[in-house]
Protein backbone atom coordinates (compact mmCIF):
# COMPACT_ATOMS: atom_id res chain seq x y z
CA UNK A 1 0.00 0.00 0.00
CA UNK A 2 1.97 3.01 -1.23
CA UNK A 3 0.37 6.11 -2.68
CA UNK A 4 2.05 8.56 -5.00
CA UNK A 5 2.44 11.51 -2.63
CA UNK A 6 4.63 14.10 -4.33
CA UNK A 7 6.74 16.48 -2.26
CA UNK A 8 5.63 19.78 -3.79
CA UNK A 9 5.94 23.42 -2.68
CA UNK A 10 2.64 23.19 -0.84
CA UNK A 11 4.13 20.82 1.74
CA UNK A 12 7.68 22.16 1.87
CA UNK A 13 7.12 24.56 4.77
CA UNK A 14 4.71 22.23 6.57
CA UNK A 15 7.28 19.45 6.74
CA UNK A 16 10.05 21.91 7.65
CA UNK A 17 7.94 23.28 10.52
CA UNK A 18 7.36 19.74 11.75
CA UNK A 19 11.08 19.03 12.25
CA UNK A 20 11.48 21.00 15.53
CA UNK A 21 8.47 19.14 16.92
CA UNK A 22 10.30 15.90 16.15
CA UNK A 23 13.50 17.33 17.73
CA UNK A 24 15.28 17.05 14.33
CA UNK A 25 15.50 13.32 15.00
CA UNK A 26 14.78 12.27 11.40
CA UNK A 27 15.46 13.58 7.90
CA UNK A 28 12.65 15.22 5.88
CA UNK A 29 13.10 12.34 3.40
CA UNK A 30 11.95 9.90 6.12
CA UNK A 31 8.79 11.96 6.70
CA UNK A 32 8.10 12.00 2.96
CA UNK A 33 8.47 8.20 2.73
CA UNK A 34 6.09 7.82 5.66
CA UNK A 35 3.52 10.18 4.12
CA UNK A 36 3.45 7.92 1.06
CA UNK A 37 1.42 5.49 3.19
CA UNK A 38 -1.52 7.86 2.79
CA UNK A 39 -3.58 9.19 -0.07
CA UNK A 40 -2.83 12.71 -1.23
CA UNK A 41 -6.07 14.21 0.08
CA UNK A 42 -5.29 12.82 3.57
CA UNK A 43 -1.89 14.47 3.96
CA UNK A 44 -3.11 17.77 5.46
CA UNK A 45 -5.03 15.91 8.18
CA UNK A 46 -2.05 13.68 9.00
CA UNK A 47 0.33 16.66 9.21
CA UNK A 48 -2.15 18.37 11.54
CA UNK A 49 -2.19 15.25 13.70
CA UNK A 50 1.64 15.28 13.83
CA UNK A 51 1.60 18.75 15.39
CA UNK A 52 0.46 17.03 18.61
CA UNK A 53 3.10 14.28 18.55
CA UNK A 54 5.56 14.05 21.46
CA UNK A 55 9.04 12.78 20.70
CA UNK A 56 11.18 12.45 23.82
CA UNK A 57 14.94 12.43 23.43
CA UNK A 58 17.25 10.88 25.99
CA UNK A 59 18.22 14.29 27.40
CA UNK A 60 14.58 15.24 27.74
CA UNK A 61 13.92 11.95 29.52
CA UNK A 62 16.65 12.91 32.01
CA UNK A 63 15.04 16.30 32.48
CA UNK A 64 11.60 14.82 33.11
CA UNK A 65 13.02 12.33 35.60
CA UNK A 66 14.80 15.17 37.38
CA UNK A 67 11.58 17.15 37.78
CA UNK A 68 9.60 14.14 39.01
CA UNK A 69 12.30 13.06 41.46
CA UNK A 70 12.48 16.57 42.87
CA UNK A 71 8.73 16.62 43.39
CA UNK A 72 8.80 13.16 44.98
CA UNK A 73 11.78 13.59 47.30
CA UNK A 74 10.86 16.98 48.73
CA UNK A 75 7.96 15.30 50.52
CA UNK A 76 10.05 12.45 51.97
CA UNK A 77 12.28 13.15 55.02
CA UNK A 78 15.97 12.63 54.28
CA UNK A 79 16.30 10.05 57.08
CA UNK A 80 13.69 7.78 55.47
CA UNK A 81 14.96 5.41 52.80
CA UNK A 82 13.45 4.87 49.34
CA UNK A 83 13.40 1.66 47.30
CA UNK A 84 13.07 2.18 43.51
CA UNK A 85 11.78 -0.86 41.64
CA UNK A 86 11.84 -1.16 37.81
CA UNK A 87 8.91 -3.52 37.37
CA UNK A 88 8.31 -5.93 34.52
CA UNK A 89 10.62 -8.27 32.61
CA UNK A 90 14.34 -7.60 32.28
CA UNK A 91 14.99 -5.77 29.01
CA UNK A 92 11.64 -3.97 28.96
CA UNK A 93 11.52 -0.17 28.95
CA UNK A 94 11.05 -0.05 32.74
CA UNK A 95 14.51 -1.59 33.19
CA UNK A 96 16.12 0.69 30.59
CA UNK A 97 15.38 3.75 32.71
CA UNK A 98 17.48 2.59 35.64
CA UNK A 99 20.51 4.30 34.05
CA UNK A 100 18.98 7.81 33.90
CA UNK A 101 17.61 7.27 37.40
CA UNK A 102 20.89 6.17 39.00
CA UNK A 103 22.84 8.95 37.25
CA UNK A 104 20.49 11.65 38.45
CA UNK A 105 22.06 14.06 40.98
CA UNK A 106 18.98 14.06 43.21
CA UNK A 107 19.17 10.27 43.42
CA UNK A 108 22.94 10.26 44.02
CA UNK A 109 22.68 12.79 46.85
CA UNK A 110 20.10 10.65 48.58
CA UNK A 111 22.34 8.21 50.42
CA UNK A 112 19.48 5.99 51.56
CA UNK A 113 17.94 5.44 48.10
CA UNK A 114 18.48 2.17 46.23
CA UNK A 115 17.36 0.49 43.00
CA UNK A 116 16.43 -3.17 43.25
CA UNK A 117 14.96 -5.64 40.75
CA UNK A 118 14.53 -8.59 43.10
CA UNK A 119 12.86 -6.65 45.91
CA UNK A 120 11.96 -9.76 47.90
CA UNK A 121 15.65 -10.03 48.88
CA UNK A 122 15.74 -6.51 50.34
CA UNK A 123 16.22 -6.10 54.06
CA UNK A 124 13.69 -3.31 54.34
CA UNK A 125 14.77 -1.87 57.70
CA UNK A 126 15.23 1.91 57.20
CA UNK A 127 13.43 1.96 53.85
CA UNK A 128 10.00 3.45 54.44
CA UNK A 129 8.93 4.24 50.88
CA UNK A 130 8.68 2.17 47.72
CA UNK A 131 8.62 3.65 44.19
CA UNK A 132 7.82 1.59 41.09
CA UNK A 133 9.35 3.17 37.97
CA UNK A 134 8.65 3.02 34.24
CA UNK A 135 9.16 5.33 31.28
CA UNK A 136 5.55 5.23 30.10
CA UNK A 137 2.27 3.87 31.45
CA UNK A 138 -0.23 3.36 28.63
CA UNK A 139 -3.01 1.11 29.90
CA UNK A 140 -1.80 0.33 33.44
CA UNK A 141 -2.16 -3.40 32.82
CA UNK A 142 1.57 -4.21 33.19
CA UNK A 143 1.73 -2.49 36.57
CA UNK A 144 -1.52 -4.09 37.66
CA UNK A 145 -0.19 -7.53 36.74
CA UNK A 146 2.99 -6.95 38.77
CA UNK A 147 1.27 -5.37 41.74
CA UNK A 148 -1.42 -8.06 41.91
CA UNK A 149 1.01 -10.94 42.34
CA UNK A 150 0.53 -12.66 45.68
CA UNK A 151 4.23 -12.34 46.56
CA UNK A 152 4.26 -8.64 45.69
CA UNK A 153 1.12 -7.84 47.70
CA UNK A 154 2.47 -9.80 50.67
CA UNK A 155 5.82 -7.98 50.51
CA UNK A 156 4.18 -4.55 50.22
CA UNK A 157 1.70 -4.90 53.03
CA UNK A 158 3.91 -6.87 55.43
CA UNK A 159 6.48 -4.08 55.40
CA UNK A 160 3.92 -1.38 56.10
CA UNK A 161 5.50 1.27 53.82
CA UNK A 162 4.57 4.88 54.47
CA UNK A 163 4.01 5.50 50.76
CA UNK A 164 3.66 3.48 47.56
CA UNK A 165 4.33 5.45 44.36
CA UNK A 166 4.34 4.80 40.63
CA UNK A 167 6.75 7.20 38.89
CA UNK A 168 6.80 7.59 35.10
CA UNK A 169 7.53 10.54 32.78
CA UNK A 170 4.20 10.02 30.97
CA UNK A 171 1.02 8.24 32.02
CA UNK A 172 -2.23 8.12 30.08
CA UNK A 173 -5.27 9.47 31.96
CA UNK A 174 -7.17 6.23 31.35
CA UNK A 175 -4.33 4.26 33.01
CA UNK A 176 -4.35 6.68 35.96
CA UNK A 177 -8.08 6.19 36.53
CA UNK A 178 -7.77 2.41 36.17
CA UNK A 179 -4.88 2.07 38.65
CA UNK A 180 -6.28 4.48 41.23
CA UNK A 181 -9.57 2.57 41.23
CA UNK A 182 -7.73 -0.73 41.76
CA UNK A 183 -5.14 0.51 44.27
CA UNK A 184 -6.45 3.40 46.42
CA UNK A 185 -3.18 3.70 48.38
CA UNK A 186 -1.11 4.19 45.23
CA UNK A 187 0.23 7.66 44.36
CA UNK A 188 1.11 8.33 40.71
CA UNK A 189 3.86 10.86 39.97
CA UNK A 190 3.80 11.66 36.27
CA UNK A 191 2.79 13.94 33.45
CA UNK A 192 -0.66 12.88 32.25
CA UNK A 193 -1.92 12.73 28.68
CA UNK A 194 -5.38 12.31 27.18
CA UNK A 195 -6.23 10.02 24.29
CA UNK A 196 -5.19 11.85 21.16
CA UNK A 197 -8.50 11.13 19.39
CA UNK A 198 -10.73 11.90 22.38
CA UNK A 199 -13.43 14.39 21.36
CA UNK A 200 -13.44 16.27 24.69
CA UNK A 201 -9.84 16.41 25.91
CA UNK A 202 -7.60 16.03 22.86
CA UNK A 203 -5.43 19.01 21.83
CA UNK A 204 -6.53 18.12 18.29
CA UNK A 205 -9.88 19.82 18.87
CA UNK A 206 -8.05 23.16 18.56
CA UNK A 207 -6.32 22.17 15.32
CA UNK A 208 -8.44 19.99 13.07
CA UNK A 209 -11.35 17.67 12.48
CA UNK A 210 -10.86 14.77 14.90
CA UNK A 211 -13.47 12.58 13.22
CA UNK A 212 -11.82 12.89 9.80
CA UNK A 213 -8.48 11.88 11.29
CA UNK A 214 -10.13 8.92 13.05
CA UNK A 215 -11.65 7.80 9.78
CA UNK A 216 -8.27 7.96 8.02
CA UNK A 217 -6.59 5.86 10.72
CA UNK A 218 -9.41 3.28 10.72
CA UNK A 219 -9.13 3.02 6.95
CA UNK A 220 -5.66 1.47 7.28
CA UNK A 221 -6.36 -0.85 10.22
CA UNK A 222 -5.72 -3.99 8.15
CA UNK A 223 -2.06 -2.98 7.96
CA UNK A 224 -1.70 -3.13 11.74
CA UNK A 225 -1.17 -6.10 14.01
CA UNK A 226 -2.71 -4.20 16.94
CA UNK A 227 -5.94 -2.21 16.92
CA UNK A 228 -5.57 1.02 14.91
CA UNK A 229 -5.78 3.03 18.15
CA UNK A 230 -2.88 1.23 19.81
CA UNK A 231 -2.69 -1.49 22.44
CA UNK A 232 -5.76 -1.49 24.69
CA UNK A 233 -7.15 1.41 22.61
CA UNK A 234 -4.79 3.72 24.50
CA UNK A 235 -4.54 6.29 21.68
CA UNK A 236 -1.23 7.58 22.99
CA UNK A 237 0.86 9.72 20.68
CA UNK A 238 4.38 9.59 22.05
CA UNK A 239 7.71 7.98 21.14
CA UNK A 240 11.11 7.84 22.80
CA UNK A 241 14.50 7.97 21.13
CA UNK A 242 14.88 4.24 21.80
CA UNK A 243 11.46 3.19 20.48
CA UNK A 244 7.70 3.66 20.44
CA UNK A 245 5.28 2.13 22.96
CA UNK A 246 2.71 -0.21 21.43
CA UNK A 247 0.05 2.03 23.03
CA UNK A 248 0.96 4.71 20.50
CA UNK A 249 -1.07 4.90 17.30
CA UNK A 250 0.36 2.16 15.02
CA UNK A 251 0.55 4.55 12.06
CA UNK A 252 3.74 5.80 13.75
CA UNK A 253 5.62 2.59 14.49
CA UNK A 254 4.34 -0.30 12.34
CA UNK A 255 6.92 -1.39 9.78
CA UNK A 256 6.05 -4.13 7.29
CA UNK A 257 5.53 -4.79 3.59
CA UNK A 258 2.35 -2.70 3.60
CA UNK A 259 3.39 0.14 5.89
CA UNK A 260 6.55 2.21 6.41
CA UNK A 261 7.17 3.46 9.94
CA UNK A 262 8.11 6.93 11.14
CA UNK A 263 9.48 5.87 14.55
CA UNK A 264 9.74 2.05 14.57
CA UNK A 265 9.14 -0.04 17.66
CA UNK A 266 10.85 -3.34 16.94
CA UNK A 267 14.60 -3.91 16.99
CA UNK A 268 14.76 -5.34 13.46
CA UNK A 269 13.19 -2.20 12.02
CA UNK A 270 15.44 0.09 14.05
CA UNK A 271 18.58 -1.78 13.01
CA UNK A 272 17.53 -1.64 9.36
CA UNK A 273 16.79 2.07 9.69
CA UNK A 274 20.19 2.74 11.25
CA UNK A 275 21.88 1.03 8.30
CA UNK A 276 19.86 3.09 5.82
CA UNK A 277 20.77 6.36 7.55
CA UNK A 278 24.45 5.51 7.26
CA UNK A 279 24.00 4.85 3.55
CA UNK A 280 22.73 8.38 3.01
CA UNK A 281 25.27 10.66 1.37
CA UNK A 282 24.68 13.35 4.01
CA UNK A 283 26.38 11.08 6.54
CA UNK A 284 29.70 11.59 4.72
CA UNK A 285 29.43 15.19 3.51
CA UNK A 286 31.59 16.74 6.25
CA UNK A 287 34.46 14.29 5.90
CA UNK A 288 34.33 14.48 2.10
CA UNK A 289 34.77 18.24 2.18
CA UNK A 290 37.61 18.02 4.68
CA UNK A 291 39.41 15.52 2.44
CA UNK A 292 38.93 17.76 -0.58
CA UNK A 293 36.79 15.08 -2.20
CA UNK A 294 33.79 17.25 -2.90
CA UNK A 295 31.67 15.33 -5.39
CA UNK A 296 28.33 16.68 -4.23
CA UNK A 297 27.51 18.18 -7.61
CA UNK A 298 28.73 15.17 -9.55
CA UNK A 299 25.99 12.68 -8.76
CA UNK A 300 25.40 10.55 -11.82
CA UNK A 301 28.69 11.65 -13.40
CA UNK A 302 30.59 9.16 -15.58
CA UNK A 303 34.25 8.84 -14.63
CA UNK A 304 36.61 7.18 -17.10
CA UNK A 305 39.46 5.03 -15.84
CA UNK A 306 41.96 2.59 -17.38
CA UNK A 307 42.01 -1.11 -16.53
CA UNK A 308 45.18 -3.22 -16.22
CA UNK A 309 44.72 -4.07 -19.91
CA UNK A 310 44.69 -0.32 -20.76
CA UNK A 311 41.05 -0.54 -21.74
CA UNK A 312 38.79 2.43 -20.89
CA UNK A 313 35.95 1.79 -18.43
CA UNK A 314 33.23 4.07 -17.14
CA UNK A 315 32.15 4.36 -13.53
CA UNK A 316 28.84 6.15 -12.98
CA UNK A 317 28.79 7.72 -9.54
CA UNK A 318 25.57 7.31 -7.52
CA UNK A 319 25.40 9.08 -4.17
CA UNK A 320 23.46 6.24 -2.52
CA UNK A 321 25.63 3.36 -3.62
CA UNK A 322 29.17 4.60 -4.05
CA UNK A 323 29.98 7.36 -1.55
CA UNK A 324 31.56 5.06 1.05
CA UNK A 325 33.35 3.11 -1.69
CA UNK A 326 34.92 6.32 -3.05
CA UNK A 327 35.91 7.41 0.47
CA UNK A 328 37.57 4.03 1.05
CA UNK A 329 39.51 4.21 -2.24
CA UNK A 330 40.63 7.75 -1.51
CA UNK A 331 41.79 7.01 2.03
CA UNK A 332 43.68 3.88 0.99
CA UNK A 333 45.34 5.54 -2.02
CA UNK A 334 46.19 9.01 -0.73
CA UNK A 335 46.60 8.35 2.97
CA UNK A 336 47.39 4.62 3.17
CA UNK A 337 45.09 4.49 6.18
CA UNK A 338 44.52 1.28 8.15
CA UNK A 339 41.05 -0.25 8.32
CA UNK A 340 40.57 0.46 12.03
CA UNK A 341 41.21 4.18 11.45
CA UNK A 342 38.96 4.21 8.37
CA UNK A 343 36.13 2.81 10.51
CA UNK A 344 36.69 5.50 13.12
CA UNK A 345 36.95 8.33 10.61
CA UNK A 346 33.88 7.34 8.58
CA UNK A 347 31.83 6.16 11.57
CA UNK A 348 31.57 2.60 10.23
CA UNK A 349 31.49 -0.76 11.96
CA UNK A 350 33.88 -3.52 10.90
CA UNK A 351 30.95 -5.35 9.30
CA UNK A 352 29.93 -2.27 7.30
CA UNK A 353 33.50 -1.82 6.08
CA UNK A 354 33.56 -5.50 5.09
CA UNK A 355 30.48 -4.94 2.89
CA UNK A 356 32.16 -1.96 1.21
CA UNK A 357 35.26 -4.05 0.48
CA UNK A 358 33.08 -6.76 -1.08
CA UNK A 359 31.57 -4.21 -3.50
CA UNK A 360 35.00 -2.77 -4.30
CA UNK A 361 36.50 -6.22 -4.94
CA UNK A 362 33.55 -7.14 -7.15
CA UNK A 363 34.21 -4.04 -9.26
CA UNK A 364 37.95 -4.88 -9.28
CA UNK A 365 39.04 -1.74 -7.43
CA UNK A 366 40.66 -3.96 -4.80
CA UNK A 367 42.23 -7.39 -5.09
CA UNK A 368 40.97 -10.26 -2.94
CA UNK A 369 43.84 -9.51 -0.57
CA UNK A 370 42.48 -5.94 -0.29
CA UNK A 371 45.31 -4.30 -2.19
CA UNK A 372 44.36 -1.31 -4.33
CA UNK A 373 44.38 -2.30 -8.01
CA UNK A 374 45.28 -0.29 -11.11
CA UNK A 375 41.56 0.23 -11.68
CA UNK A 376 41.21 1.66 -8.18
CA UNK A 377 44.18 4.01 -8.62
CA UNK A 378 42.95 5.21 -11.99
CA UNK A 379 39.36 5.77 -10.85
CA UNK A 380 40.46 8.03 -8.00
CA UNK A 381 42.79 9.94 -10.35
CA UNK A 382 39.90 10.40 -12.78
CA UNK A 383 37.61 11.72 -10.02
CA UNK A 384 40.23 14.09 -8.62
CA UNK A 385 40.94 15.54 -12.10
CA UNK A 386 37.24 16.03 -12.67
CA UNK A 387 36.80 17.76 -9.31
CA UNK A 388 39.72 20.11 -9.98
CA UNK A 389 38.03 21.23 -13.20
CA UNK A 390 34.73 21.76 -11.39
CA UNK A 391 36.30 23.70 -8.51
CA UNK A 392 37.85 26.57 -10.47
CA UNK A 393 35.93 28.98 -8.21
CA UNK A 394 36.57 27.18 -4.93
CA UNK A 395 37.31 29.27 -1.85
CA UNK A 396 41.00 29.95 -1.20
CA UNK A 397 42.78 32.41 1.07
CA UNK A 398 43.83 34.55 -1.88
CA UNK A 399 40.39 34.61 -3.46
CA UNK A 400 38.72 35.61 -0.18
CA UNK A 401 40.93 38.71 0.27
CA UNK A 402 39.34 42.07 -0.54
CA UNK A 403 40.98 43.65 -3.58
CA UNK A 404 41.26 47.38 -4.15
CA UNK A 405 39.91 47.17 -7.67
CA UNK A 406 37.01 49.23 -8.98
CA UNK A 407 35.08 47.56 -11.80
CA UNK A 408 33.08 50.02 -13.88
CA UNK A 409 30.60 49.00 -16.58
CA UNK A 410 31.36 50.12 -20.14
CA UNK A 411 27.68 50.84 -20.71
CA UNK A 412 24.75 51.91 -18.52
CA UNK A 413 21.14 51.82 -19.71
CA UNK A 414 22.43 51.32 -23.25
CA UNK A 415 24.67 54.41 -23.16
CA UNK A 416 28.47 54.39 -23.33
C-alpha positions in Angstrom: 0.0 0.0 0.0 2.0 3.0 -1.2 0.4 6.1 -2.7 2.0 8.6 -5.0 2.4 11.5 -2.6 4.6 14.1 -4.3 6.7 16.5 -2.3 5.6 19.8 -3.8 5.9 23.4 -2.7 2.6 23.2 -0.8 4.1 20.8 1.7 7.7 22.2 1.9 7.1 24.6 4.8 4.7 22.2 6.6 7.3 19.5 6.7 10.1 21.9 7.7 7.9 23.3 10.5 7.4 19.7 11.8 11.1 19.0 12.3 11.5 21.0 15.5 8.5 19.1 16.9 10.3 15.9 16.1 13.5 17.3 17.7 15.3 17.0 14.3 15.5 13.3 15.0 14.8 12.3 11.4 15.5 13.6 7.9 12.6 15.2 5.9 13.1 12.3 3.4 12.0 9.9 6.1 8.8 12.0 6.7 8.1 12.0 3.0 8.5 8.2 2.7 6.1 7.8 5.7 3.5 10.2 4.1 3.4 7.9 1.1 1.4 5.5 3.2 -1.5 7.9 2.8 -3.6 9.2 -0.1 -2.8 12.7 -1.2 -6.1 14.2 0.1 -5.3 12.8 3.6 -1.9 14.5 4.0 -3.1 17.8 5.5 -5.0 15.9 8.2 -2.0 13.7 9.0 0.3 16.7 9.2 -2.1 18.4 11.5 -2.2 15.2 13.7 1.6 15.3 13.8 1.6 18.7 15.4 0.5 17.0 18.6 3.1 14.3 18.5 5.6 14.1 21.5 9.0 12.8 20.7 11.2 12.5 23.8 14.9 12.4 23.4 17.3 10.9 26.0 18.2 14.3 27.4 14.6 15.2 27.7 13.9 12.0 29.5 16.7 12.9 32.0 15.0 16.3 32.5 11.6 14.8 33.1 13.0 12.3 35.6 14.8 15.2 37.4 11.6 17.1 37.8 9.6 14.1 39.0 12.3 13.1 41.5 12.5 16.6 42.9 8.7 16.6 43.4 8.8 13.2 45.0 11.8 13.6 47.3 10.9 17.0 48.7 8.0 15.3 50.5 10.1 12.5 52.0 12.3 13.2 55.0 16.0 12.6 54.3 16.3 10.0 57.1 13.7 7.8 55.5 15.0 5.4 52.8 13.5 4.9 49.3 13.4 1.7 47.3 13.1 2.2 43.5 11.8 -0.9 41.6 11.8 -1.2 37.8 8.9 -3.5 37.4 8.3 -5.9 34.5 10.6 -8.3 32.6 14.3 -7.6 32.3 15.0 -5.8 29.0 11.6 -4.0 29.0 11.5 -0.2 29.0 11.0 -0.1 32.7 14.5 -1.6 33.2 16.1 0.7 30.6 15.4 3.7 32.7 17.5 2.6 35.6 20.5 4.3 34.0 19.0 7.8 33.9 17.6 7.3 37.4 20.9 6.2 39.0 22.8 9.0 37.3 20.5 11.7 38.5 22.1 14.1 41.0 19.0 14.1 43.2 19.2 10.3 43.4 22.9 10.3 44.0 22.7 12.8 46.8 20.1 10.7 48.6 22.3 8.2 50.4 19.5 6.0 51.6 17.9 5.4 48.1 18.5 2.2 46.2 17.4 0.5 43.0 16.4 -3.2 43.3 15.0 -5.6 40.7 14.5 -8.6 43.1 12.9 -6.7 45.9 12.0 -9.8 47.9 15.6 -10.0 48.9 15.7 -6.5 50.3 16.2 -6.1 54.1 13.7 -3.3 54.3 14.8 -1.9 57.7 15.2 1.9 57.2 13.4 2.0 53.8 10.0 3.5 54.4 8.9 4.2 50.9 8.7 2.2 47.7 8.6 3.7 44.2 7.8 1.6 41.1 9.3 3.2 38.0 8.6 3.0 34.2 9.2 5.3 31.3 5.6 5.2 30.1 2.3 3.9 31.4 -0.2 3.4 28.6 -3.0 1.1 29.9 -1.8 0.3 33.4 -2.2 -3.4 32.8 1.6 -4.2 33.2 1.7 -2.5 36.6 -1.5 -4.1 37.7 -0.2 -7.5 36.7 3.0 -7.0 38.8 1.3 -5.4 41.7 -1.4 -8.1 41.9 1.0 -10.9 42.3 0.5 -12.7 45.7 4.2 -12.3 46.6 4.3 -8.6 45.7 1.1 -7.8 47.7 2.5 -9.8 50.7 5.8 -8.0 50.5 4.2 -4.5 50.2 1.7 -4.9 53.0 3.9 -6.9 55.4 6.5 -4.1 55.4 3.9 -1.4 56.1 5.5 1.3 53.8 4.6 4.9 54.5 4.0 5.5 50.8 3.7 3.5 47.6 4.3 5.4 44.4 4.3 4.8 40.6 6.8 7.2 38.9 6.8 7.6 35.1 7.5 10.5 32.8 4.2 10.0 31.0 1.0 8.2 32.0 -2.2 8.1 30.1 -5.3 9.5 32.0 -7.2 6.2 31.4 -4.3 4.3 33.0 -4.4 6.7 36.0 -8.1 6.2 36.5 -7.8 2.4 36.2 -4.9 2.1 38.6 -6.3 4.5 41.2 -9.6 2.6 41.2 -7.7 -0.7 41.8 -5.1 0.5 44.3 -6.5 3.4 46.4 -3.2 3.7 48.4 -1.1 4.2 45.2 0.2 7.7 44.4 1.1 8.3 40.7 3.9 10.9 40.0 3.8 11.7 36.3 2.8 13.9 33.4 -0.7 12.9 32.2 -1.9 12.7 28.7 -5.4 12.3 27.2 -6.2 10.0 24.3 -5.2 11.9 21.2 -8.5 11.1 19.4 -10.7 11.9 22.4 -13.4 14.4 21.4 -13.4 16.3 24.7 -9.8 16.4 25.9 -7.6 16.0 22.9 -5.4 19.0 21.8 -6.5 18.1 18.3 -9.9 19.8 18.9 -8.1 23.2 18.6 -6.3 22.2 15.3 -8.4 20.0 13.1 -11.4 17.7 12.5 -10.9 14.8 14.9 -13.5 12.6 13.2 -11.8 12.9 9.8 -8.5 11.9 11.3 -10.1 8.9 13.1 -11.7 7.8 9.8 -8.3 8.0 8.0 -6.6 5.9 10.7 -9.4 3.3 10.7 -9.1 3.0 6.9 -5.7 1.5 7.3 -6.4 -0.8 10.2 -5.7 -4.0 8.1 -2.1 -3.0 8.0 -1.7 -3.1 11.7 -1.2 -6.1 14.0 -2.7 -4.2 16.9 -5.9 -2.2 16.9 -5.6 1.0 14.9 -5.8 3.0 18.2 -2.9 1.2 19.8 -2.7 -1.5 22.4 -5.8 -1.5 24.7 -7.2 1.4 22.6 -4.8 3.7 24.5 -4.5 6.3 21.7 -1.2 7.6 23.0 0.9 9.7 20.7 4.4 9.6 22.0 7.7 8.0 21.1 11.1 7.8 22.8 14.5 8.0 21.1 14.9 4.2 21.8 11.5 3.2 20.5 7.7 3.7 20.4 5.3 2.1 23.0 2.7 -0.2 21.4 0.1 2.0 23.0 1.0 4.7 20.5 -1.1 4.9 17.3 0.4 2.2 15.0 0.5 4.5 12.1 3.7 5.8 13.8 5.6 2.6 14.5 4.3 -0.3 12.3 6.9 -1.4 9.8 6.1 -4.1 7.3 5.5 -4.8 3.6 2.3 -2.7 3.6 3.4 0.1 5.9 6.6 2.2 6.4 7.2 3.5 9.9 8.1 6.9 11.1 9.5 5.9 14.5 9.7 2.1 14.6 9.1 0.0 17.7 10.8 -3.3 16.9 14.6 -3.9 17.0 14.8 -5.3 13.5 13.2 -2.2 12.0 15.4 0.1 14.1 18.6 -1.8 13.0 17.5 -1.6 9.4 16.8 2.1 9.7 20.2 2.7 11.2 21.9 1.0 8.3 19.9 3.1 5.8 20.8 6.4 7.6 24.5 5.5 7.3 24.0 4.9 3.6 22.7 8.4 3.0 25.3 10.7 1.4 24.7 13.4 4.0 26.4 11.1 6.5 29.7 11.6 4.7 29.4 15.2 3.5 31.6 16.7 6.3 34.5 14.3 5.9 34.3 14.5 2.1 34.8 18.2 2.2 37.6 18.0 4.7 39.4 15.5 2.4 38.9 17.8 -0.6 36.8 15.1 -2.2 33.8 17.3 -2.9 31.7 15.3 -5.4 28.3 16.7 -4.2 27.5 18.2 -7.6 28.7 15.2 -9.5 26.0 12.7 -8.8 25.4 10.6 -11.8 28.7 11.6 -13.4 30.6 9.2 -15.6 34.2 8.8 -14.6 36.6 7.2 -17.1 39.5 5.0 -15.8 42.0 2.6 -17.4 42.0 -1.1 -16.5 45.2 -3.2 -16.2 44.7 -4.1 -19.9 44.7 -0.3 -20.8 41.1 -0.5 -21.7 38.8 2.4 -20.9 36.0 1.8 -18.4 33.2 4.1 -17.1 32.1 4.4 -13.5 28.8 6.1 -13.0 28.8 7.7 -9.5 25.6 7.3 -7.5 25.4 9.1 -4.2 23.5 6.2 -2.5 25.6 3.4 -3.6 29.2 4.6 -4.0 30.0 7.4 -1.6 31.6 5.1 1.1 33.3 3.1 -1.7 34.9 6.3 -3.1 35.9 7.4 0.5 37.6 4.0 1.1 39.5 4.2 -2.2 40.6 7.8 -1.5 41.8 7.0 2.0 43.7 3.9 1.0 45.3 5.5 -2.0 46.2 9.0 -0.7 46.6 8.4 3.0 47.4 4.6 3.2 45.1 4.5 6.2 44.5 1.3 8.2 41.0 -0.3 8.3 40.6 0.5 12.0 41.2 4.2 11.4 39.0 4.2 8.4 36.1 2.8 10.5 36.7 5.5 13.1 37.0 8.3 10.6 33.9 7.3 8.6 31.8 6.2 11.6 31.6 2.6 10.2 31.5 -0.8 12.0 33.9 -3.5 10.9 31.0 -5.4 9.3 29.9 -2.3 7.3 33.5 -1.8 6.1 33.6 -5.5 5.1 30.5 -4.9 2.9 32.2 -2.0 1.2 35.3 -4.0 0.5 33.1 -6.8 -1.1 31.6 -4.2 -3.5 35.0 -2.8 -4.3 36.5 -6.2 -4.9 33.5 -7.1 -7.1 34.2 -4.0 -9.3 37.9 -4.9 -9.3 39.0 -1.7 -7.4 40.7 -4.0 -4.8 42.2 -7.4 -5.1 41.0 -10.3 -2.9 43.8 -9.5 -0.6 42.5 -5.9 -0.3 45.3 -4.3 -2.2 44.4 -1.3 -4.3 44.4 -2.3 -8.0 45.3 -0.3 -11.1 41.6 0.2 -11.7 41.2 1.7 -8.2 44.2 4.0 -8.6 43.0 5.2 -12.0 39.4 5.8 -10.8 40.5 8.0 -8.0 42.8 9.9 -10.4 39.9 10.4 -12.8 37.6 11.7 -10.0 40.2 14.1 -8.6 40.9 15.5 -12.1 37.2 16.0 -12.7 36.8 17.8 -9.3 39.7 20.1 -10.0 38.0 21.2 -13.2 34.7 21.8 -11.4 36.3 23.7 -8.5 37.8 26.6 -10.5 35.9 29.0 -8.2 36.6 27.2 -4.9 37.3 29.3 -1.9 41.0 30.0 -1.2 42.8 32.4 1.1 43.8 34.5 -1.9 40.4 34.6 -3.5 38.7 35.6 -0.2 40.9 38.7 0.3 39.3 42.1 -0.5 41.0 43.6 -3.6 41.3 47.4 -4.1 39.9 47.2 -7.7 37.0 49.2 -9.0 35.1 47.6 -11.8 33.1 50.0 -13.9 30.6 49.0 -16.6 31.4 50.1 -20.1 27.7 50.8 -20.7 24.8 51.9 -18.5 21.1 51.8 -19.7 22.4 51.3 -23.3 24.7 54.4 -23.2 28.5 54.4 -23.3 
